[in-house]
Amino acid sequence: MGTMQCPGQDMRFWKPEDIFEAPCPHCGARMEFWKDDVRRQCKGCGEMAPNPRLDLGCASWCKYADKCLGVAPGAGKPAAASNPAAEKKG
């Protein structure tokens, strides 16, 4: 049996609203975010913008949070490292 992937990170369980647009907080240009993006680089101004809908609530109770999201259980904050998923969606 394969390894179980977190339903929140598994795109098979995503809804259409899990990929959305939001304005850049620096220049107002429209930016596309995926629900698991921590931050994205704006194509308009080049600044990094945080995901306005990022919810890491699962990190407070999931024992696999450190492996899945790069946070320790109970921390509720992403690690300082970049988000590899955001980099490949570029």
N, CA and C atoms as a LAMMPS dump frame, in Angstrom:
ITEM: TIMESTEP
0
ITEM: NUMBER OF ATOMS
270
ITEM: BOX BOUNDS ff ff ff
-5.0000000000000000e+02 5.0000000000000000e+02
-5.0000000000000000e+02 5.0000000000000000e+02
-5.0000000000000000e+02 5.0000000000000000e+02
ITEM: ATOMS id mol type element x y z
1 1 1 N 0.843 -1.175 0
2 1 2 C 0 0 0
3 1 3 C 0.887 1.237 0
4 2 1 N 0.542 2.274 -0.806
5 2 2 C 1.329 3.499 -0.901
6 2 3 C 1.164 4.36 0.338
7 3 1 N 2.003 5.36 0.421
8 3 2 C 1.92 6.26 1.567
9 3 3 C 0.716 7.176 1.424
10 4 1 N 0.09 7.439 2.536
11 4 2 C -1.079 8.312 2.571
12 4 3 C -0.622 9.759 2.455
13 5 1 N -1.275 10.523 1.6
14 5 2 C -0.987 11.949 1.471
15 5 3 C -2.088 12.709 2.193
16 6 1 N -1.713 13.79 2.842
17 6 2 C -2.671 14.618 3.554
18 6 3 C -3.777 15.067 2.604
19 7 1 N -5.047 14.904 2.979
20 7 2 C -6.139 15.341 2.11
21 7 3 C -6.08 16.831 1.781
22 8 1 N -5.558 17.634 2.677
23 8 2 C -5.442 19.06 2.411
24 8 3 C -4.394 19.388 1.371
25 9 1 N -3.389 18.535 1.226
26 9 2 C -2.324 18.75 0.251
27 9 3 C -2.543 17.94 -1.031
28 10 1 N -3.415 16.946 -0.978
29 10 2 C -3.678 16.081 -2.124
30 10 3 C -4.657 16.775 -3.069
31 11 1 N -4.193 17.101 -4.269
32 11 2 C -5.008 17.869 -5.217
33 11 3 C -6.28 17.136 -5.647
34 12 1 N -6.36 15.843 -5.425
35 12 2 C -7.597 15.115 -5.762
36 12 3 C -8.765 15.583 -4.906
37 13 1 N -8.464 16.16 -3.743
38 13 2 C -9.51 16.594 -2.824
39 13 3 C -9.764 18.104 -2.902
40 14 1 N -9.061 18.802 -3.775
41 14 2 C -9.221 20.252 -3.88
42 14 3 C -10.537 20.613 -4.547
43 15 1 N -11.014 21.816 -4.243
44 15 2 C -12.218 22.378 -4.849
45 15 3 C -11.778 23.482 -5.805
46 16 1 N -12.637 23.9 -6.74
47 16 2 C -12.246 24.961 -7.686
48 16 3 C -11.747 26.238 -7.002
49 17 1 N -12.303 26.578 -5.863
50 17 2 C -11.895 27.807 -5.174
51 17 3 C -10.527 27.686 -4.479
52 18 1 N -9.916 26.521 -4.535
53 18 2 C -8.595 26.342 -3.928
54 18 3 C -7.47 26.918 -4.796
55 19 1 N -7.799 27.3 -6.038
56 19 2 C -6.889 28.056 -6.904
57 19 3 C -7.624 29.356 -7.18
58 20 1 N -7.017 30.459 -6.809
59 20 2 C -7.738 31.734 -6.855
60 20 3 C -6.801 32.886 -7.186
61 21 1 N -7.392 34.029 -7.509
62 21 2 C -6.628 35.242 -7.765
63 21 3 C -6.845 36.223 -6.631
64 22 1 N -5.801 36.996 -6.36
65 22 2 C -5.858 38.049 -5.345
66 22 3 C -4.936 39.177 -5.811
67 23 1 N -5.217 40.401 -5.393
68 23 2 C -4.337 41.497 -5.8
69 23 3 C -3.023 41.486 -5.036
70 24 1 N -1.971 41.894 -5.721
71 24 2 C -0.671 42.042 -5.074
72 24 3 C -0.775 43.17 -4.051
73 25 1 N -0.319 42.942 -2.828
74 25 2 C -0.402 43.993 -1.816
75 25 3 C 0.568 45.155 -2.086
76 26 1 N 1.483 44.975 -3.031
77 26 2 C 2.478 46.003 -3.333
78 26 3 C 2.061 46.886 -4.51
79 27 1 N 1.531 46.249 -5.593
80 27 2 C 1.218 47.029 -6.793
81 27 3 C -0.214 46.868 -7.283
82 28 1 N -0.964 45.908 -6.723
83 28 2 C -2.36 45.716 -7.112
84 28 3 C -2.569 44.774 -8.286
85 29 1 N -1.494 44.305 -8.917
86 29 2 C -1.638 43.367 -10.038
87 29 3 C -2.302 42.078 -9.553
88 30 1 N -3.047 41.431 -10.447
89 30 2 C -3.699 40.169 -10.093
90 30 3 C -2.655 39.06 -10.032
91 31 1 N -2.728 38.26 -8.982
92 31 2 C -1.81 37.139 -8.794
93 31 3 C -2.618 35.864 -8.599
94 32 1 N -2.145 34.757 -9.167
95 32 2 C -2.786 33.465 -8.952
96 32 3 C -2.11 32.77 -7.783
97 33 1 N -2.923 32.291 -6.862
98 33 2 C -2.428 31.514 -5.726
99 33 3 C -3.067 30.135 -5.745
100 34 1 N -2.308 29.148 -5.32
101 34 2 C -2.846 27.833 -5.025
102 34 3 C -2.944 27.773 -3.509
103 35 1 N -3.908 27.062 -2.995
104 35 2 C -4.173 27.107 -1.557
105 35 3 C -2.985 26.729 -0.69
106 36 1 N -2.035 25.961 -1.237
107 36 2 C -0.888 25.557 -0.442
108 36 3 C 0.345 26.448 -0.657
109 37 1 N 0.208 27.503 -1.475
110 37 2 C 1.308 28.454 -1.653
111 37 3 C 1.484 29.267 -0.38
112 38 1 N 2.683 29.357 0.123
113 38 2 C 2.958 30.216 1.27
114 38 3 C 3.066 31.651 0.782
115 39 1 N 3.786 31.829 -0.33
116 39 2 C 3.918 33.14 -0.947
117 39 3 C 4.248 32.946 -2.416
118 40 1 N 4.014 33.988 -3.213
119 40 2 C 4.316 33.967 -4.645
120 40 3 C 5.003 35.263 -5.026
121 41 1 N 5.747 35.218 -6.107
122 41 2 C 6.372 36.425 -6.616
123 41 3 C 5.431 37.057 -7.632
124 42 1 N 5.17 38.344 -7.445
125 42 2 C 4.278 39.079 -8.338
126 42 3 C 4.974 39.287 -9.674
127 43 1 N 4.271 38.994 -10.776
128 43 2 C 4.836 39.206 -12.105
129 43 3 C 4.783 40.681 -12.486
130 44 1 N 3.981 41.462 -11.748
131 44 2 C 3.879 42.888 -12.028
132 44 3 C 5.036 43.698 -11.468
133 45 1 N 5.357 43.49 -10.2
134 45 2 C 6.392 44.299 -9.545
135 45 3 C 7.589 43.491 -9.056
136 46 1 N 7.483 42.159 -9.062
137 46 2 C 8.594 41.323 -8.637
138 46 3 C 8.686 41.089 -7.141
139 47 1 N 7.828 41.726 -6.357
140 47 2 C 7.844 41.557 -4.901
141 47 3 C 7.199 40.229 -4.516
142 48 1 N 7.604 39.703 -3.357
143 48 2 C 6.98 38.494 -2.821
144 48 3 C 5.724 38.895 -2.054
145 49 1 N 4.659 38.163 -2.272
146 49 2 C 3.386 38.457 -1.611
147 49 3 C 2.901 37.209 -0.885
148 50 1 N 2.429 37.351 0.354
149 50 2 C 1.92 36.192 1.097
150 50 3 C 0.553 35.761 0.566
151 51 1 N 0.267 34.493 0.724
152 51 2 C -1.038 33.954 0.338
153 51 3 C -2.076 34.461 1.338
154 52 1 N -3.061 35.233 0.882
155 52 2 C -4.049 35.781 1.815
156 52 3 C -4.997 34.745 2.402
157 53 1 N -5.053 33.558 1.812
158 53 2 C -5.959 32.513 2.31
159 53 3 C -5.237 31.315 2.92
160 54 1 N -3.945 31.408 3.123
161 54 2 C -3.194 30.273 3.666
162 54 3 C -3.723 29.919 5.055
163 55 1 N -4.069 28.663 5.23
164 55 2 C -4.586 28.192 6.516
165 55 3 C -3.795 26.955 6.921
166 56 1 N -2.989 27.099 7.942
167 56 2 C -2.192 25.971 8.434
168 56 3 C -2.757 25.442 9.746
169 57 1 N -4.06 25.532 9.911
170 57 2 C -4.696 25.066 11.134
171 57 3 C -4.407 23.615 11.444
172 58 1 N -4.23 22.803 10.408
173 58 2 C -3.945 21.382 10.626
174 58 3 C -2.607 21.179 11.318
175 59 1 N -1.691 22.14 11.17
176 59 2 C -0.365 22.01 11.775
177 59 3 C -0.43 21.997 13.295
178 60 1 N -1.51 22.506 13.858
179 60 2 C -1.617 22.546 15.313
180 60 3 C -1.941 21.183 15.922
181 61 1 N -2.444 20.231 15.102
182 61 2 C -2.798 18.931 15.665
183 61 3 C -2.217 17.735 14.912
184 62 1 N -1.802 17.926 13.669
185 62 2 C -1.338 16.787 12.87
186 62 3 C 0.091 16.381 13.239
187 63 1 N 0.287 15.112 13.534
188 63 2 C 1.616 14.644 13.93
189 63 3 C 2.591 14.591 12.756
190 64 1 N 2.096 14.727 11.522
191 64 2 C 2.953 14.724 10.342
192 64 3 C 3.205 16.135 9.797
193 65 1 N 2.788 17.159 10.511
194 65 2 C 2.903 18.54 10.023
195 65 3 C 4.332 18.913 9.679
196 66 1 N 5.289 18.484 10.485
197 66 2 C 6.677 18.854 10.207
198 66 3 C 7.165 18.252 8.9
199 67 1 N 6.688 17.068 8.525
200 67 2 C 7.081 16.434 7.273
201 67 3 C 6.291 16.992 6.087
202 68 1 N 5.057 17.325 6.312
203 68 2 C 4.165 17.78 5.253
204 68 3 C 4.358 19.261 4.92
205 69 1 N 4.38 20.088 5.954
206 69 2 C 4.408 21.537 5.758
207 69 3 C 5.704 22.204 6.18
208 70 1 N 6.574 21.473 6.826
209 70 2 C 7.807 22.073 7.318
210 70 3 C 7.612 22.827 8.613
211 71 1 N 6.582 22.457 9.381
212 71 2 C 6.33 23.077 10.682
213 71 3 C 6.217 21.993 11.732
214 72 1 N 6.548 22.339 12.946
215 72 2 C 6.389 21.4 14.05
216 72 3 C 4.946 21.427 14.519
217 73 1 N 4.392 20.29 14.932
218 73 2 C 3.03 20.276 15.45
219 73 3 C 2.86 21.32 16.557
220 74 1 N 1.787 22.086 16.439
221 74 2 C 1.512 23.124 17.425
222 74 3 C 2.101 24.466 17.054
223 75 1 N 2.992 24.494 16.076
224 75 2 C 3.631 25.762 15.714
225 75 3 C 2.696 26.656 14.92
226 76 1 N 1.986 26.086 13.934
227 76 2 C 1.03 26.847 13.151
228 76 3 C 1.637 27.855 12.202
229 77 1 N 2.978 27.851 12.046
230 77 2 C 3.636 28.785 11.14
231 77 3 C 4.492 28.002 10.169
232 78 1 N 4.587 28.478 8.922
233 78 2 C 5.465 27.798 7.978
234 78 3 C 6.919 28.031 8.342
235 79 1 N 7.76 27.098 7.955
236 79 2 C 9.198 27.266 8.176
237 79 3 C 9.714 28.374 7.284
238 80 1 N 10.88 28.908 7.589
239 80 2 C 11.455 30.008 6.831
240 80 3 C 11.868 29.574 5.427
241 81 1 N 12.007 28.293 5.194
242 81 2 C 12.426 27.795 3.886
243 81 3 C 11.352 28.102 2.838
244 82 1 N 11.775 28.138 1.594
245 82 2 C 10.829 28.423 0.523
246 82 3 C 9.892 27.244 0.328
247 83 1 N 8.773 27.499 -0.358
248 83 2 C 7.777 26.484 -0.633
249 83 3 C 8.095 25.858 -1.991
250 84 1 N 8.578 24.611 -2.04
251 84 2 C 8.932 23.987 -3.314
252 84 3 C 7.742 23.903 -4.264
253 85 1 N 6.531 23.736 -3.75
254 85 2 C 5.343 23.661 -4.6
255 85 3 C 5.143 24.981 -5.318
256 86 1 N 5.364 26.101 -4.653
257 86 2 C 5.191 27.407 -5.283
258 86 3 C 6.241 27.627 -6.356
259 87 1 N 7.451 27.155 -6.119
260 87 2 C 8.529 27.348 -7.075
261 87 3 C 8.264 26.591 -8.364
262 88 1 N 7.718 25.381 -8.286
263 88 2 C 7.494 24.625 -9.508
264 88 3 C 6.268 25.113 -10.265
265 89 1 N 5.346 25.833 -9.596
266 89 2 C 4.181 26.389 -10.28
267 89 3 C 4.523 27.712 -10.94
268 90 1 N 5.619 28.331 -10.49
269 90 2 C 6.25 29.514 -10.964
270 90 3 C 5.48 30.57 -11.512
